[in-house]
């Protein structure tokens, strides 16, 4: 996916923010978080880093602005986005000072008067329970807290019938109205398409076949990804409202939503001469009190509904106004002798407020009646019984129409029996794909290495220290894999400083001593240079030649290294992307080691592995992966964890400090330098970026030189030439630099035991795992070490997130917290995993369910390797429909 396509994901939220003269901008939440994900992926796709920094800064400024001051930040974010990608005409018009295109096309209806419906609207038959066209929601309501989506009871109509996409104005004869611009609601931002399984693809009856769905409504649904019955069935509710209990008016609690019923006592229009607007006020009463229903926008026919003596159910958020309880724009149902709607749990659907929740629910009920019985059961009966799972059709029906005794809290938390069924199915299919992939790797011919105890001890002899017990266990597991005729495919996890590189070196020596070449691919040239230097010293006198393939060394040096690797004289190749480029070939590649594997795309890993005849593969990460995530990302790999740090490592004391308390940090750094120690100061940017308030390393160096006169400071960053970086890093390692100012180029691999302190500016902008990696650069010696996280975000979510770093130095605990905070979506994707994002399962919530599904999947593939049994045929088709292409890519680990 190209950078422009990725950045275009921000268009929908910004359209939403610009509607109604920016009135809806206050309803938009977590734009900075969305922008962070988009910017990261766009950067990986080659977008301009400076432009991306401006987008991220503008998104953060949007979140920080108050509800009533969102217009300027919205325009600024649009301008930043427009500098990186061409904006659609409607959004470009906004920063040109014009109103949004939609506002120019669609006139707001006059308060108290219904707009004239167009001919198409008149021709569409309306089904029972379907809502008529809506009037615009009140501006007054929009500027307050966002109104939660809600769904009427059966037969209930929303009296205000609000929705910008359905506003209409009278059209001149022969004049066609432009279609409304579609925008997602805040909760739908970033949501993937409706996850219809392949086995339900045959239920493709067009949604127009539902009675009451005409061309206009069908087009609106299509914009939301709903064109057929299967998509209706698998578009699950995002929330459920408990309307089983009818409260008396006295029991209604201000500030909460509630359902009550009462008799119409009065109904009158009120004219406000100051605003020149009318509103409709209805008063309901019961023996316990009175409740006002207020409508700022309504149809003339609305008032005629509220005849004195009629009784209504009313649902909505209760507020106090002038000491009286009121609900603004309630959802209503007229009470009838056989009315049963008040005793139900009502589903709420994502993105359907503008169409009308009740209108959409009517569609869902009709589709359930007509198509649910055609949904096949994909899980074998024996498996469902063993795990206590309900059927597919039962799960879908209950989620759309929960039974009266359902647990609303379980529904809301996604842990109902019906959620559990769909999540298990999703995990099972994914795990079957991984099991099939693992089986394919196992049966593929590879090289059987000599990993006898004598050969392992010979490889271990090059290490200048005794391996820890955890390192020994990892080496034994790797040696056992390499001794097999099928290729090794193993994931080695280890916290920062746990000694993964030593284990990888032993694996490389086992391959080299058996006559093969080994390749070690790392994410940065700085790390490649360090490994080349460090491993080179360890292998002095062994006769093993090492080649460094790094573009920063110049074309002449790169060409010479490639020639040595191609001829076979160089037995170990260390490098970055140059290893898998077209110009690099190997004579007899037997082992591929990929360090910090998440930094490389699936295709890049595949390119390197293709340089040999199915070499063994060892992928490593110092970014701990929670077990559940590891099962999803690398479920087909053997997995080893180094859970023990070498002796001499000292825990790092971490402190989160506000920007205003920075002087205390510099005092602490001065104390460390006075003891002969060294320190790092890490910045998010290399140099000052236009329209960004982030600190940068270049200006930081100048400021710190003034703050630490007489101290030796230097700068290192990723844009420096390799020779320049070498000079700086060599001086730092030699103790000739007291304070190293850097960007995240020092995140991995830099080992300076005398460095005992680190300051990370704008720590709120980094992920927890990245902060943990950076922190791992200190505490590598015996001295007590410190890491100061400077938080420019102030109190709130960023501070609570950073507090995790203060509480623990356990990388796996931090990864678990990161998973819970960020969610699994940011961890998944073809780039990292080659698998799809989960639609029903949640890795933090459903850990046990995932492990059960994985256990069942691998047992199933062992018993039926080709999935040829009749009860497995649907599973086989579904797995290959979902994962055939991606799993073949992900086969590289």
C-alpha positions in Angstrom: 0.0 0.0 0.0 1.5 3.4 -1.0 1.9 6.3 1.4 -0.9 8.4 -0.2 -3.4 5.6 0.3 -2.4 5.2 3.9 -2.6 9.0 4.6 -6.1 9.0 3.0 -7.4 7.1 6.0 -7.4 10.5 7.8 -9.9 12.0 5.2 -13.0 10.4 6.8 -12.4 11.6 10.3 -11.6 15.1 9.0 -14.8 15.2 6.9 -16.7 14.4 10.1 -14.9 17.2 11.9 -15.8 19.8 9.3 -19.5 19.1 9.1 -22.0 21.7 10.2 -19.4 24.4 10.5 -17.0 22.3 12.6 -19.7 21.7 15.2 -18.9 17.9 15.1 -15.2 18.4 15.6 -15.8 18.3 19.4 -17.1 14.7 19.0 -13.9 13.4 17.5 -11.6 11.6 19.9 -8.1 10.1 19.8 -7.1 11.7 16.5 -3.5 11.7 17.7 -3.6 7.9 18.3 -5.0 7.3 14.8 -2.5 9.7 13.2 0.3 7.9 15.0 -0.6 4.6 13.4 -1.1 6.3 10.0 2.1 8.2 10.2 4.1 5.2 11.2 2.8 3.1 8.2 3.2 6.0 5.8 6.8 6.5 6.9 7.5 2.8 6.2 5.9 3.3 2.8 8.4 6.2 2.0 6.5 9.4 2.9 8.5 12.5 3.7 9.4 12.3 7.5 9.2 16.1 8.0 5.7 16.2 6.5 4.7 13.2 8.7 6.0 15.0 11.8 3.9 18.0 11.0 0.8 15.8 10.7 1.5 14.1 14.0 2.1 17.4 15.8 -1.2 18.9 14.3 -3.1 15.8 15.3 -1.9 16.1 18.9 -2.8 19.7 18.9 -6.3 18.8 17.8 -6.7 16.4 20.7 -5.3 19.0 23.2 -7.7 21.8 22.0 -10.9 22.4 24.0 -14.3 21.3 22.7 -15.2 24.8 21.6 -11.9 25.6 19.9 -11.5 22.7 17.4 -11.9 24.7 14.2 -8.4 26.1 14.0 -6.7 22.8 14.9 -8.8 21.0 12.3 -7.7 23.5 9.6 -4.1 23.1 10.8 -4.3 19.3 10.5 -5.8 19.6 7.1 -3.0 21.9 6.0 -0.4 19.5 7.3 -2.1 16.6 5.6 -2.4 18.6 2.4 1.4 19.2 2.3 1.9 15.4 2.1 -1.0 14.2 -0.1 -3.5 15.7 -2.4 -6.7 16.5 -0.5 -10.2 15.8 -2.0 -11.9 18.9 -3.2 -14.3 19.2 -0.3 -11.5 19.1 2.3 -9.2 21.4 0.2 -12.1 23.9 0.2 -12.1 24.0 4.0 -8.5 25.2 4.3 -9.2 27.6 1.5 -11.5 29.4 3.8 -14.7 28.0 2.2 -17.3 26.0 4.0 -17.2 22.3 3.6 -18.6 21.0 0.4 -21.4 19.2 2.1 -22.5 22.4 3.9 -22.5 24.2 0.6 -24.8 21.6 -0.9 -27.1 20.8 1.8 -29.3 23.5 3.5 -30.3 23.2 7.1 -34.1 22.8 7.4 -36.0 25.7 9.0 -36.7 25.0 12.6 -40.2 23.7 13.1 -40.7 23.1 9.4 -40.2 20.0 7.5 -38.2 20.1 4.3 -39.9 19.0 1.1 -39.1 15.4 0.4 -37.8 14.7 -3.1 -39.5 12.4 -5.6 -37.2 9.5 -4.8 -38.0 9.6 -1.1 -41.7 9.6 -1.9 -41.5 6.6 -4.1 -39.7 4.4 -1.6 -42.1 2.3 0.4 -41.5 2.4 4.1 -41.5 -0.8 6.1 -43.0 -1.1 9.5 -40.6 0.5 12.0 -38.7 2.3 9.3 -38.1 5.9 10.0 -39.2 8.8 7.8 -36.6 11.3 6.6 -34.7 13.1 9.4 -34.4 16.7 10.3 -31.0 18.1 11.4 -29.9 17.5 14.9 -29.7 20.5 17.2 -26.4 22.5 17.1 -26.9 23.0 20.8 -26.7 19.2 21.4 -23.7 18.8 19.1 -21.5 21.1 21.0 -21.8 19.1 24.2 -20.6 15.7 25.0 -21.0 13.2 22.1 -24.4 11.5 22.1 -24.0 7.7 22.3 -25.6 5.9 19.4 -28.9 4.4 20.3 -31.6 2.2 18.9 -35.4 2.5 19.2 -37.6 -0.2 20.6 -39.6 -2.1 18.1 -41.9 0.3 16.3 -40.2 3.3 18.1 -39.5 6.4 16.1 -37.0 9.0 17.0 -39.0 12.2 17.2 -36.3 14.5 16.1 -35.3 12.0 13.3 -31.9 13.6 13.0 -29.1 12.9 10.6 -27.1 15.2 8.3 -26.9 12.7 5.5 -30.7 12.7 5.2 -31.3 16.4 5.2 -33.0 17.6 2.0 -33.9 20.9 0.5 -36.5 21.7 -2.1 -35.0 21.2 -5.6 -35.7 23.3 -8.6 -37.5 21.5 -11.4 -35.0 19.4 -13.4 -32.3 20.0 -11.0 -30.6 17.0 -9.5 -29.3 17.0 -6.0 -25.7 16.1 -5.4 -25.2 13.0 -3.2 -24.2 13.6 0.4 -20.6 13.1 1.4 -20.3 10.1 3.7 -18.2 10.4 6.8 -17.6 7.8 9.5 -18.7 8.4 13.1 -16.0 8.6 15.7 -16.3 5.1 16.8 -16.0 3.7 13.2 -12.6 5.5 12.5 -10.0 3.0 11.5 -12.4 0.1 11.4 -11.7 -2.6 8.8 -14.3 -3.9 6.4 -17.1 -6.2 7.6 -15.5 -9.6 8.2 -17.8 -11.9 6.1 -16.3 -15.4 6.1 -15.9 -17.3 2.8 -18.4 -20.0 3.8 -21.1 -17.3 4.0 -20.2 -15.7 0.7 -23.1 -17.6 -1.0 -25.6 -15.6 1.0 -25.2 -12.7 -1.4 -28.8 -11.6 -1.8 -28.6 -7.9 -2.5 -29.8 -5.8 0.5 -32.3 -4.1 -1.9 -34.3 -7.3 -1.6 -35.3 -6.3 1.9 -38.7 -4.7 1.9 -38.4 -1.0 2.2 -34.8 -0.7 1.0 -34.8 1.4 -2.1 -31.9 2.6 -4.3 -31.1 5.6 -2.1 -30.9 3.6 1.2 -29.0 0.8 -0.5 -26.4 3.3 -1.7 -26.0 4.6 1.8 -25.6 1.1 3.2 -23.1 0.3 0.4 -20.9 3.2 1.6 -20.7 1.5 4.9 -19.7 -1.8 3.4 -23.1 -3.4 3.5 -24.4 -4.6 0.1 -25.8 -8.1 0.8 -27.4 -10.3 3.4 -24.1 -11.8 4.6 -22.7 -8.4 5.3 -25.8 -7.5 7.3 -25.4 -10.7 9.4 -21.8 -10.2 10.2 -22.0 -6.4 10.9 -22.3 -7.0 14.6 -23.6 -4.5 17.1 -21.0 -2.3 18.8 -23.0 -1.9 22.0 -26.2 -3.0 23.7 -28.6 -1.0 25.7 -30.5 -2.5 28.6 -34.2 -1.4 28.3 -35.7 -4.3 30.2 -36.5 -2.2 33.2 -38.9 0.7 33.0 -38.2 3.3 35.6 -40.6 5.7 37.1 -39.9 9.4 36.4 -38.8 9.8 40.0 -36.2 7.0 39.6 -34.6 8.5 36.6 -31.1 9.7 37.5 -29.8 12.9 36.0 -26.6 12.2 33.9 -27.6 8.7 33.1 -29.7 7.1 30.3 -33.0 5.6 31.3 -36.3 4.3 30.0 -39.6 5.5 31.5 -43.2 5.9 30.4 -45.7 8.5 31.1 -48.9 10.3 29.9 -48.8 13.4 27.8 -49.8 16.3 30.0 -49.0 19.2 27.6 -47.4 19.9 24.3 -46.5 23.3 23.0 -44.1 25.2 20.8 -41.8 27.8 22.4 -40.4 30.7 20.4 -37.1 32.2 21.5 -37.0 35.8 20.1 -33.2 36.1 20.8 -32.2 33.1 18.7 -35.3 33.4 16.5 -35.8 29.6 16.8 -38.7 27.5 17.9 -38.6 24.4 19.9 -41.1 21.8 20.9 -41.7 21.0 24.5 -43.7 18.0 25.7 -44.3 17.1 29.3 -44.9 13.5 30.3 -46.2 12.7 33.8 -46.7 9.6 36.0 -47.8 9.3 39.6 -44.2 10.0 40.7 -43.3 13.2 38.8 -43.0 15.1 35.5 -40.5 14.8 32.6 -39.9 17.3 29.9 -39.1 16.1 26.3 -37.4 18.8 24.3 -37.0 18.9 20.5 -35.0 21.7 18.8 -35.6 20.3 15.3 -38.8 18.6 14.5 -41.5 18.1 11.8 -44.9 19.8 11.9 -46.4 16.4 12.3 -44.4 15.7 15.4 -46.5 17.9 17.6 -49.7 16.2 16.4 -48.4 12.9 17.9 -48.5 14.2 21.4 -52.2 14.4 22.1 -53.1 14.8 25.8 -53.7 11.5 27.5 -51.6 9.4 25.1 -48.9 7.3 26.8 -45.3 6.9 25.5 -42.1 5.1 26.4 -39.2 7.5 26.3 -35.5 6.7 26.3 -32.5 9.0 26.5 -30.0 10.8 28.7 -31.7 12.6 31.6 -30.6 16.1 32.4 -31.7 18.8 34.8 -32.9 22.1 33.4 -34.4 24.7 35.7 -34.7 22.0 38.4 -36.9 19.8 36.1 -35.8 16.5 34.5 -35.7 16.5 30.8 -34.5 14.4 27.8 -33.4 16.2 24.7 -34.5 14.4 21.5 -35.6 11.2 23.1 -36.4 8.0 21.4 -40.1 7.3 21.7 -42.5 4.4 21.4 -46.2 4.9 21.8 -47.6 2.6 24.4 -50.1 0.0 23.1 -51.8 -2.9 24.8 -49.5 -5.4 23.1 -46.3 -3.3 23.2 -43.4 -5.5 24.2 -40.5 -3.3 23.2 -39.8 -2.0 26.6 -38.6 -5.3 27.9 -35.7 -5.8 25.5 -32.0 -5.5 25.2 -31.5 -3.2 22.2 -28.4 -3.4 19.9 -26.6 -0.3 18.6 -24.7 -0.5 15.3 -21.6 1.3 14.3 -22.0 4.2 11.9 -25.8 3.9 11.6 -26.9 6.9 13.5 -27.4 9.0 10.4 -29.4 6.3 8.7 -31.4 5.7 11.8 -30.7 2.9 14.3 -34.3 1.8 14.2 -34.4 1.8 10.5 -31.3 -0.4 10.3 -32.5 -2.7 13.0 -35.6 -3.4 11.0 -33.4 -4.4 8.1 -31.4 -6.7 10.3 -34.5 -8.4 11.7 -35.8 -9.1 8.1 -32.4 -10.5 7.0 -32.3 -12.8 10.1 -35.7 -14.2 9.2 -34.8 -14.8 5.6 -31.1 -15.8 5.6 -29.9 -17.0 9.0 -30.9 -20.6 8.4 -28.7 -20.6 5.3 -25.6 -20.0 7.4 -23.6 -23.3 7.4 -22.0 -24.7 10.5 -18.2 -24.7 10.0 -17.1 -26.2 13.3 -17.2 -30.0 13.6 -19.9 -31.1 16.1 -17.4 -33.0 18.3 -15.2 -29.9 18.6 -18.2 -27.7 19.5 -19.3 -30.1 22.2 -15.8 -30.5 23.7 -15.5 -26.7 24.0 -19.1 -26.0 24.9 -19.7 -23.7 22.0 -23.0 -22.6 20.5 -23.7 -22.8 16.8 -22.8 -20.1 14.3 -26.5 -19.2 13.5 -27.4 -19.1 17.2 -24.5 -16.8 17.9 -25.4 -14.4 15.2 -29.1 -14.3 16.2 -28.3 -13.7 19.9 -25.9 -10.9 19.2 -28.4 -9.1 16.9 -31.5 -10.0 19.1 -30.3 -10.8 22.6 -32.6 -13.0 24.6 -34.4 -11.4 27.5 -32.2 -13.1 30.1 -28.9 -12.1 28.5 -26.2 -10.6 30.6 -25.7 -7.0 29.2 -22.3 -6.6 31.0 -21.0 -9.8 29.3 -22.3 -8.5 25.9 -20.6 -5.1 26.4 -17.3 -6.8 27.5 -17.3 -9.2 24.5 -17.4 -12.3 26.7 -20.9 -13.6 26.1 -21.2 -17.2 24.9 -22.0 -15.8 21.4 -18.9 -13.6 21.3 -16.9 -16.6 22.6 -18.1 -18.8 19.7 -17.1 -16.3 17.0 -13.7 -15.5 18.6 -12.9 -19.2 19.0 -13.7 -19.8 15.4 -11.5 -16.9 14.3 -8.6 -18.2 16.4 -9.1 -21.8 15.2 -8.9 -20.8 11.6 -5.8 -18.7 12.1 -4.2 -21.5 14.1 -5.0 -24.1 11.5 -3.3 -21.9 8.9 -0.3 -21.7 11.1 -0.3 -25.4 11.8 -0.5 -26.1 8.1 2.4 -23.7 7.5 4.5 -25.3 10.2 3.8 -28.7 8.6 4.8 -27.4 5.2 8.1 -26.2 6.7 8.7 -29.5 8.5 8.3 -31.6 5.3 10.3 -29.3 3.1 13.9 -30.7 2.7 16.7 -28.7 4.4 20.2 -29.3 5.6 20.9 -31.6 8.6 23.7 -29.9 10.5 26.2 -31.6 12.7 25.3 -30.3 16.2 26.9 -33.0 18.3 28.0 -32.0 21.8 31.6 -31.7 20.7 30.6 -29.4 17.9 28.5 -27.3 20.2 31.3 -27.0 22.7 33.7 -26.0 19.9 31.3 -23.2 19.0 30.9 -22.1 22.6 34.7 -21.9 23.0 34.8 -18.5 21.2 32.7 -16.8 23.8 34.7 -14.9 26.4 32.2 -15.8 29.2 30.2 -18.7 30.5 26.7 -18.7 29.1 23.8 -18.4 31.5 21.4 -21.3 32.0 18.8 -19.6 29.8 21.4 -19.1 27.0 22.4 -22.8 27.3 18.8 -23.9 27.0 18.3 -21.7 23.9 21.4 -23.1 22.3 20.3 -26.6 23.0 16.9 -26.0 21.4 18.5 -24.4 18.3 21.0 -27.2 18.0 18.2 -29.8 18.1 16.4 -28.0 15.3 19.5 -27.6 13.1 20.1 -31.4 13.5 16.8 -32.2 11.9 16.5 -32.8 8.1 13.6 -30.2 7.9 14.6 -26.5 8.1 14.7 -24.8 11.5 12.2 -22.0 11.9 12.6 -20.7 15.5 11.8 -17.4 17.3 14.3 -16.4 20.0 12.9 -13.8 22.4 15.1 -12.2 25.1 14.8 -9.0 27.1 17.3 -6.2 26.5 20.8 -7.3 27.4 19.9 -11.0 27.8 22.6 -12.2 25.4 20.7 -13.1 22.3 23.7 -12.1 20.1 25.9 -14.7 21.7 23.4 -17.4 21.1 23.0 -16.3 17.5 26.8 -16.4 17.1 26.9 -20.0 18.3 24.2 -20.9 15.8 26.2 -19.2 13.0 29.3 -21.1 14.0 27.5 -24.4 13.9 26.5 -23.7 10.3 29.9 -22.4 9.3 31.8 -25.4 10.8 29.5 -27.7 8.8 30.5 -26.1 5.6 27.8 -23.5 5.1 27.5 -19.7 5.2 25.5 -17.8 7.7 23.9 -14.3 7.4 23.0 -12.0 10.2 20.5 -9.3 9.2 20.0 -6.3 11.6 17.8 -3.2 11.3 20.5 -0.4 11.5 23.9 0.1 10.0 25.1 1.3 13.4 24.2 -2.1 14.9 25.7 -4.0 11.9 29.0 -2.1 12.3 29.0 -2.9 16.0 28.3 -6.6 15.4 31.0 -6.7 12.7 33.5 -5.2 15.0 32.6 -7.2 18.1 32.2 -10.6 16.4 35.3 -9.9 14.4 37.4 -9.7 17.6 35.9 -12.9 19.0 36.7 -14.8 15.8 40.3 -13.5 15.4 42.6 -16.4 14.8 39.8 -18.8 13.8 40.2 -18.3 10.1 36.5 -17.4 9.7 36.2 -14.4 7.4 33.4 -11.9 8.0 31.9 -9.5 5.5 30.0 -6.3 6.3 27.3 -5.4 3.7 26.2 -1.8 4.4 25.5 0.9 1.9 26.8 3.6 4.2 30.3 2.2 3.7 30.3 3.3 0.1 29.7 1.4 -3.2 33.3 0.3 -3.5 33.4 -1.4 -0.1 29.9 -2.9 -0.6 30.9 -4.4 -3.9 34.1 -5.9 -2.5 32.1 -7.4 0.4 29.5 -8.9 -2.0 32.3 -10.5 -4.1 33.7 -12.2 -1.0 30.2 -13.5 0.0 29.4 -14.7 -3.5 32.7 -16.6 -3.8 32.2 -18.2 -0.5 35.4 -16.9 1.1 33.4 -14.9 3.6 31.5 -17.4 5.7 29.5 -14.9 7.8 27.8 -11.9 6.3 26.5 -9.1 8.5 24.4 -6.3 7.2 21.1 -4.5 6.8 18.9 -4.3 3.7 22.0 -4.7 1.5 21.9 -8.4 2.4 18.7 -9.2 0.5 19.1 -6.8 -2.4 19.5 -8.1 -5.9 23.3 -7.5 -6.0 23.9 -9.8 -3.0 24.3 -13.6 -3.7 25.6 -16.4 -1.5 27.6 -19.5 -2.5 26.0 -21.9 0.1 23.7 -20.1 2.6 22.7 -22.4 5.3 21.5 -20.2 8.2 19.7 -16.9 8.3 19.5 -15.0 11.5 17.2 -12.0 11.6 17.6 -9.6 14.5 14.8 -7.3 15.6 12.7 -9.2 13.0 9.7 -6.8 13.4 11.7 -4.1 11.7 11.7 -6.0 8.5 8.7 -6.8 6.2 7.6 -10.3 5.3 8.8 -9.8 1.8 12.2 -8.6 2.9 12.7 -11.7 5.0 11.6 -13.9 2.1 14.1 -12.2 -0.2 17.0 -13.0 2.1 15.9 -16.6 2.7 15.6 -17.1 -1.1 19.4 -16.5 -1.3 19.9 -20.1 -0.2 18.3 -23.5 -0.7 15.8 -23.5 2.2 18.2 -22.4 4.9 17.5 -22.7 8.6 15.9 -19.5 10.0 16.4 -18.0 13.4 14.4 -14.8 14.1 15.2 -12.8 17.2 13.6 -9.9 19.0 14.5 -7.9 22.1 11.0 -6.4 22.0 9.2 -8.9 24.2 6.0 -10.2 22.6 3.2 -11.2 24.9 2.4 -14.9 24.6 -1.0 -14.5 23.0 0.5 -12.1 20.4 3.4 -14.4 19.7 0.9 -17.3 19.0 -0.7 -15.1 16.4 2.4 -13.6 14.8 4.6 -16.6 15.0 2.4 -19.6 15.9 4.2 -21.9 13.5 7.6 -21.2 14.9 9.3 -23.0 17.7 9.7 -20.4 20.4 12.5 -19.9 22.9 12.7 -17.3 25.6 15.9 -16.2 27.3 14.5 -15.2 30.7 17.7 -14.6 32.6 20.0 -11.7 32.5 23.8 -12.2 32.6 25.5 -11.4 35.9 26.6 -7.9 36.5 23.6 -6.2 35.0 22.0 -3.6 37.3 18.3 -2.7 37.3 17.7 0.8 35.9 15.8 3.3 38.1 13.2 5.0 36.0 11.6 8.4 36.7 8.9 10.2 34.8 9.5 14.0 34.9 7.4 16.8 33.6 9.0 19.3 31.2 9.1 22.0 33.8 11.1 19.7 36.1 13.9 19.2 33.6 16.5 21.2 35.6 16.3 18.5 38.3 17.2 16.0 35.6 20.2 17.9 34.5 21.3 18.1 38.1 21.1 14.3 38.4 23.0 14.0 35.1 25.7 16.3 36.4 26.1 14.1 39.4 26.6 11.0 37.2 29.2 12.8 35.1 31.0 14.0 38.2 31.5 10.3 39.1 33.2 9.7 35.8 30.1 8.1 34.2 28.6 8.9 30.8 25.0 9.6 29.7 22.7 9.8 26.7 20.1 12.4 25.9 17.7 11.1 23.2 15.4 13.4 21.1 12.6 12.4 18.7 13.9 14.6 15.9 17.2 15.2 14.3 16.7 18.9 13.7 14.0 21.5 14.0 10.9 20.8 12.0 8.6 23.5 10.7 5.3 23.8 12.7 6.4 21.2 15.2 6.9 21.8 18.9 9.1 18.7 19.4 12.5 19.1 20.8 15.3 18.2 18.3 18.8 16.8 18.8 20.6 19.6 16.9 19.2 22.4 19.0 19.4 20.2 22.1 23.1 19.8 21.6 23.6 23.6 21.5 21.4 24.0 24.6 23.2 21.3 26.6 26.6 22.6 25.7 25.6 25.8 27.5 24.1 23.9 30.4 27.2 21.6 30.8 30.2 23.9 30.2 33.5 22.1 30.3 31.9 18.7 29.5 32.5 16.9 26.2 29.3 16.5 24.2 28.7 15.1 20.7 25.9 14.2 18.4 24.9 11.0 16.5 21.9 10.4 14.3 20.8 8.2 11.4 21.6 10.7 8.6 25.3 10.8 9.4 27.7 9.0 7.2 29.0 5.7 8.5 32.5 7.1 9.0 31.2 10.0 11.0 29.1 7.8 13.2 32.1 5.5 13.8 34.2 8.4 15.0 31.5 9.6 17.5 30.6 6.1 18.8 34.3 5.2 19.1 34.9 8.3 21.1 31.9 7.6 23.3 33.0 4.0 23.9 36.5 5.2 24.8 35.1 7.6 27.3 36.2 10.7 25.3 32.6 11.9 25.1 30.7 12.6 28.4 27.2 13.3 27.1 26.0 11.7 23.8 23.1 13.5 22.2 21.2 11.3 19.8 18.0 10.2 18.1 16.6 6.7 18.4 19.6 5.4 16.3 21.0 4.1 19.6 17.8 2.1 20.3 19.4 -1.3 19.7 22.8 -2.8 20.0 24.8 0.1 21.5 26.8 -1.3 24.4 28.7 1.2 26.6 29.0 -0.2 30.2 30.2 3.1 31.6 27.0 4.9 30.4 24.8 5.0 33.6 22.1 7.6 32.7 19.7 8.4 29.9 17.3 11.2 29.3 14.5 10.7 26.8 12.8 13.9 25.7 9.1 13.8 24.6 8.8 10.3 26.1 5.1 10.5 25.6 5.7 10.2 21.8 7.3 6.8 22.1 5.7 3.3 22.5 6.5 1.6 25.7 8.4 -1.2 24.0 10.6 1.4 22.3 11.2 3.2 25.5 12.2 -0.1 27.1 14.7 -0.7 24.2 16.2 2.8 24.7 16.4 2.3 28.4 18.4 -0.9 27.8 21.4 1.2 26.7 22.1 2.0 30.3 22.5 -0.4 33.2 25.0 -2.5 31.2 27.7 -2.2 33.9 27.8 -2.5 37.7 27.0 1.1 38.5 23.5 2.1 39.6 21.8 3.5 36.5 19.0 6.0 35.8 16.5 6.7 33.0 14.6 10.0 33.0 11.4 10.1 30.8 10.6 13.8 30.1 6.9 14.0 29.5 5.7 17.1 27.6 2.2 15.8 27.5 1.2 16.7 31.0 -1.1 14.8 33.2 -3.6 12.3 31.7 -3.3 9.3 29.5 0.3 9.7 28.5 1.4 10.0 32.1 -0.5 6.9 33.2 1.1 5.1 30.3 4.6 6.2 31.2 4.0 5.2 34.8 4.3 1.6 33.6 8.0 2.3 32.9 8.5 3.4 36.4 6.9 0.4 37.9 8.8 -2.4 36.1 11.9 -3.2 34.1 10.4 -6.5 33.0 10.1 -6.3 29.2 7.4 -8.9 29.0 5.3 -7.1 31.6 5.8 -3.8 29.6 4.8 -5.6 26.4 1.6 -6.9 28.0 0.8 -3.4 29.2 1.5 -2.0 25.7 -0.8 -4.6 24.2 -3.6 -3.6 26.6 -3.1 0.1 26.0 -2.5 0.1 22.2 -4.6 -2.9 21.3 -3.5 -5.7 19.0 -4.4 -3.9 15.8 -1.1 -1.9 15.8 0.9 -5.2 16.2 -0.8 -7.0 13.3 -0.7 -6.6 9.6 1.0 -8.1 6.6 4.2 -6.2 7.2 4.8 -7.9 10.6 2.7 -11.1 10.5 1.3 -11.9 7.1 -2.1 -12.5 8.8 -5.3 -10.4 9.0 -6.3 -8.2 11.8 -8.6 -10.0 14.3 -12.3 -9.1 13.9 -13.9 -10.9 16.8 -11.1 -12.0 19.1 -9.1 -9.9 21.5 -5.6 -11.0 22.5 -5.6 -9.3 25.9 -9.1 -10.6 26.7 -9.2 -14.0 25.1 -5.8 -15.5 25.9 -7.2 -18.8 27.2 -9.5 -19.1 24.2 -6.6 -18.6 21.8 -4.6 -21.3 23.5 -7.5 -23.7 23.4 -8.1 -23.0 19.7 -4.4 -23.4 18.9 -4.3 -26.7 20.8 -7.3 -28.0 18.9 -5.9 -26.7 15.5 -2.6 -28.4 15.8 -4.2 -31.7 17.0 -6.7 -31.5 14.1 -3.9 -31.0 11.5 -1.9 -33.9 13.0 -4.9 -36.2 12.7 -6.0 -34.9 9.2 -3.0 -33.2 7.6 -4.9 -32.5 4.3 -8.2 -31.6 6.0 -9.8 -34.1 3.7 -12.4 -35.5 6.1 -16.0 -34.4 5.3 -16.3 -32.6 8.7 -13.2 -30.6 7.9 -13.9 -29.5 4.3 -15.5 -26.2 5.2 -12.6 -25.4 7.5 -10.1 -26.2 4.7 -11.8 -23.9 2.3 -12.1 -21.1 4.8 -8.4 -21.3 5.8 -7.2 -21.3 2.3 -9.6 -18.5 1.3 -8.3 -16.3 4.2 -4.6 -17.2 4.5 -3.3 -19.0 1.4 -1.4 -16.0 0.0 -0.5 -14.4 3.3 0.6 -17.6 5.0 3.0 -18.4 2.2 4.6 -15.0 2.7 4.5 -15.4 6.5 6.3 -18.7 6.1 9.6 -16.8 6.4 8.9 -16.1 10.1 
